[in-house]
Amino acid sequence: MSNPIYLDNASTSHPKPESVYRSMDKVVRLSANPGRGGHRQTLKLDRLVFETREAVADLFGVRDSSRIVFTANATMAINIALFGLLTPGDRVITSSMEHNAVTRPLRILQERGVQVIKVSGDRSGYVDLDALRRTCLAAPTRMVVLNHCSNVTGTMQSIEELGPWCRQHGILFMVDGSQSAGSFPLNLDALAIDLFTAPGHKGLLGPQGTGLLYLRQGVEPAPLLYGGTGGNSHADMMPEQLPERLESGTMNTPGLAGLKAAVEYIQEIGQEHICQREQQLVKRLLDGLLALPGIEVYGPVGADRHGAAVSFNMANLDPAEVGFHLDHEFAISVRVGLHCAPDAHRTIGTYPRGTVRVSPSYLTGEDEIDSLLMALEKIKAQHTA
Ligand SMILES: Cc1ncc(COP(=O)(O)O)c(C=O)c1O
């Protein structure tokens, strides 16, 4: 079998830049816990955590890095935001393109008396923003929660239209940037985003076990976790100030070291360049898939901007079979099924079968896309007679 090819970067990116592996290795060997104690090793790690926060803030155009809270993943960031801010009687507008990381917390909150309304996307996954705005205005609304880029179809919602509108109408605007962070340049202040969530391990090219929550000044969710924060040990209540208020317990310092290295790598390459390269890879993939007979591609084709996730199905083959053949006969890893987003599949008409999803990253080679396309051609010839 040929060299393994990894095309599942929407799950988690691979490979990481070399500097990520190196810095994690260095930090995991240190004998200290940031924020805990005042010896020199601790102070060194305090500095590392601070510098990581500054690097992330800078990447997203955030002036005050204390508004960046580190979490274990995007799911934790989303849970802090939703459970920390929404109370019974609140009204939330979201979409049918969300990941379970959003829909499941909202489902529980709905049982507790929060009103949750989902605005549907079209067959390409685009949410009708006029319908969303009309829904917002039909009754007092506390929050809009919207996925920036679909992990199923790569569909990009026009968040730049919505942020200023929500601000004008006193509605909190929360963006799940899990599939766009690192892949598209984003200035959160300029976009009038109030809350932004992202994993560190996908487009940001950092390690698993890292994620972040950005909170605009004045947005102050209650903590989800209560416990030690290193300082203010005499107090029996959580500190008021961010980020400590939302960061109880020992941090993932090796992970943050990796995230810092990853963000520095992204800054060095340039976000525009990363975005352009990913768009080229997606175009090559889409063009190739569309040229293969018997393949149905979902989501936008020919869009100006397309996230690095492309979904398709092959003739009458189950997506799981396609994934199996790719893995076992060609050593190509893709994701198959519902991708933790059943509503999105209902929206594009692929529920419950799901799709085969291919997701390249900045570090994917053109030859890897071409190998996938050749493998699909062979699978089609051999298995769809
Ligand atoms: C759109 C979207 N939101 C949230 C998540 C959850 O991310 P994590 O696994 O880092 O919690 C994912 C992961 O695939 C995602 O694609």
The ligand as an SDF file (V2000), in Angstrom:
LIG
                    3D

 16 16  0  0  0  0  0  0  0  0999 V2000
  -18.5340   23.2690   13.6780 C   0  0  0  0  0  0  0  0  0  0  0  0
  -17.9660   22.5800   14.8780 C   0  0  0  0  0  0  0  0  0  0  0  0
  -18.2800   23.0280   16.1110 N   0  0  0  0  0  0  0  0  0  0  0  0
  -17.7760   22.4470   17.2190 C   0  0  0  0  0  0  0  0  0  0  0  0
  -16.9330   21.3700   17.1380 C   0  0  0  0  0  0  0  0  0  0  0  0
  -16.3940   20.7490   18.3870 C   0  0  0  0  0  0  0  0  0  0  0  0
  -15.0030   20.8670   18.4680 O   0  0  0  0  0  0  0  0  0  0  0  0
  -14.1720   20.0880   19.5910 P   0  0  0  0  0  0  0  0  0  0  0  0
  -14.1730   18.6580   19.2050 O   0  0  0  0  0  0  0  0  0  0  0  0
  -12.8230   20.7260   19.5900 O   0  0  0  0  0  0  0  0  0  0  0  0
  -14.8740   20.3050   20.8680 O   0  0  0  0  0  0  0  0  0  0  0  0
  -16.5880   20.8620   15.8800 C   0  0  0  0  0  0  0  0  0  0  0  0
  -15.7260   19.6820   15.7430 C   0  0  0  0  0  0  0  0  0  0  0  0
  -15.6890   19.0060   14.7480 O   0  0  0  0  0  0  0  0  0  0  0  0
  -17.1150   21.4930   14.7210 C   0  0  0  0  0  0  0  0  0  0  0  0
  -16.7880   21.0600   13.4980 O   0  0  0  0  0  0  0  0  0  0  0  0
  1  2  1  0
  2  3  1  0
  2 15  2  0
  3  4  2  0
  4  5  1  0
  5  6  1  0
  5 12  2  0
  6  7  1  0
  7  8  1  0
  8  9  2  0
  8 10  1  0
  8 11  1  0
 12 13  1  0
 12 15  1  0
 13 14  2  0
 15 16  1  0
M  END
$$$$
